[in-house]
């Protein structure tokens, strides 16, 4: 018997119903999310199992999407490891002591991975409510994005400090990336052990790298992170690798050990499929800007995305990035209904 449409699509098989979910679907635009999080910080929300589970489930109940993704953040494994980091409203993740020197990295890598039991418990609660029909996707940040936050100390436009460390002190960069890969790989593994049936590695900032730099200084560590799942399931939990601004990196991201590649809104899916040789399932890539456009404009765009995605062996419909907080939730529900007719 075929499994859920999402898992079949990630494995390169076409299903009668086209699967769809949204990055950053767990909250942001939902009034029930804002109510649930009232007075609770972002990282605390991720580490309270009952709250994280509730937020994870809200968009499944509201929109009828084909997957839940665990409510979390890229820097949660850093907090669990005892690294001073917080998410500042209007700024994003801010690291208390940015890592700039070999001595800084030596101090950082002395941190052991923390206890992921709160995250695993949230995953178990979600899986218990979802049952077999709707899979949970595990969430983890790619090592380069973790390292970029650690070196820059906060979000950056060009990640200049991280790229400088990469070239100025390759040995120190390697130690940092190996530590980040194992930290995030174990975080992802804990979610799969708790019942997640797919996993997505988010490389938010990989688009700052050239292809040679990505291949030499980032991809091997994404591969190391993904390899933490290798022994868990002989049928292989599908792994998705997503980045923004990574149109030139798609094949390298796939070759790091991914079963499917997430494509942002910057290149059409048929072009992404061509670059990947026509053999890789795709995820994406509705432009989030269209969510606030008149419905006929959004509908035409979605139909175009789906048509271009037909060139790939499998297609999971998603956004080319996350749901904007100002999005009308009824638009997302209507979009899911549309995709399910296509």
Phi, psi and omega in degrees: 000135176296150177272193178305146185304322181300313182292322177297318181295318178297336179267007174086024180244141178274143182234159181301325179249130180285123182282151181213138165212173184232134170293143187057034178282336186278076175119214177059292184268353186267129177297327179292331174293312181298324178292315181297327185266003184305121178077008181242127180295161184299308183292324176297322178298321181291334187255005171260106190306317182294320181288315179299321179294316180300315181294322178299321185278337186306312181290335176293315179295318187284315191256342184071030178292163187270005177200151166259149171238134187301130178292116184199189177214154182304327186268002179304316178299330176294315178299317180297329180277000178088013177280137180288103181212144175215163177254114184264128181303133179080355181240305185115199181295132177234125182265131184298315181233093179303149185259110186236341187233169177301321179295321177300316181292321177303317179292322182294312187287353172287344177287125175276152175304140181278182182282115182270016188298326179295319179292317179297321179294320176300316179298318180297320179297319180295312183299322180298323179279324184290324185072203187277335191287326185241114183281155171263134175260131175283152186241132173203148176272143179289154184303321181297318180294319175301313182296322180298316176297318183295320183280314181288328182089348181189173177302147184221151178283322188238351178055040185296318181295319179295316180292328176294314179300320180305318184267326185284328183217075184302327181293318178293319177301318180298317179298318179298315184288324176297318179295315180296321180296316181290324179298309184285329177295319178291326177297315178294319180300318181299323179291320179293319177298332180274359174125355176298137186251002171207166180216140177238130176259117183264118175248078188302327189248008182297336179297349176284350186258147168289162178300315177300319179293319179298313183297323184273324194242357180228311185304318180300333183273329169298319177298320179295319179295312181296330181294346177294347178262356192302323189264006192275329189209119181297338177272357174067115172292123181300139181242130180246136179244120183233140172214165176255140182068030188249027181303328179277353186251001192304314182294321179293324177293318176299316185286351174285355177122019181268148173272333180218156182238129173278136184243129178280184190280002188278339176228146180292154183294327179293327175290319176300317179299319178298316181295334181265006174078014175072018185233011185238126173301145183243154172232134177138198346217056177298131179289120181303336180297333182286345183295336179260004179277165174303148185306317180300327178290314178297316182299316179298320179295315180298317179298322178294316178301314181296319181296317178293327179291343180294343179289338184273158180294334177209151182215124170252118181286136180204181172275164173280356170194206189272168177291122175296143182301334184276001184295137174287118182303330181294333177293319179296317178299316179296323178296317177300314180300319178298310182302321182291347174268352186263000000 
